[in-house]
Amino acid sequence: MRVFIAIPLPTELKVKLIALQQEFRRFPLEATWVREAGFHITLKFFGEVEPTQIPSIVSCMIETTHHYSRFALTLSGVGVSPHESRPRVLWVGIQDETGVLAQLQHALEERLAQIGYGAEDRPFTPHLTLARLKHVPRRGEFITCVSAHRQVSLGHLHVDHLELLESQLHPAGARYSTIRAAYLATTDANSDGCEQANHETFNE
């Protein structure tokens, strides 16, 4: 199973991201555009794991989310990586004003390390990928367009749970299925912080 942990996005934010992509599709880019189902904030990518490992991963999710309350993020600002002179990824920034996202991701990494899943080599930099760029003709015009969208705001994301997702690769694009959702702490003392997903499947 090819799995990862992510924060899902509501449909209204995905629609805004698709509309933003259209601003850049007018350029003759050689690019792979992220489809609507592929928009999520990845906190931990595992790659291939054995099905027997899923319960341990879910336990780490539940133990981590119980220590954090619901919080909000802001989606704003368009940029490229690794550099404007060599753009390879077009992305939208995620503003973590309270710092809770960074704390949550770090705590999750620490718990997962205890069951054998080491931390990423790269620092956690939350963002939403719009496109993976292969070749950028008219680079100057493209970067000017990126700069014009540096202050764009797509609104707020209210985070109340994480999802463990399975990604199945198909010729038409990846298909995502939610395995389990782990909810952030609430005032409801009877909540166990975990809900069985309905295994809804999305096409990327």
Sequence and secondary structure as in RCSB ss.txt:
>XXXX:A:sequence
MRVFIAIPLPTELKVKLIALQQEFRRFPLEATWVREAGFHITLKFFGEVEPTQIPSIVSCMIETTHHYSRFALTL
SGVGVSPHESRPRVLWVGIQDETGVLAQLQHALEERLAQIGYGAEDRPFTPHLTLARLKHVPRRGEFITCVSAHR
QVSLGHLHVDHLELLESQLHPAGARYSTIRAAYLATTDANSDGCEQANHETFNE
>XXXX:A:secstr
 EEEEEEE  HHHHHHHHHHHHHHHTS  EEEE  GGG EEEEEEEEE  GGGHHHHHHHHHHHHTT B EEEEE
EEEEEEEETTEEEEEEEEEE TTSHHHHHHHHHHHHHHTTT    SS    EEEEEEEEE SSHHHHHHHHHHTT
T EEEEEEE EEEEEEEE  TT  EEEEEEEEE B S TT  SEEE    EEE 
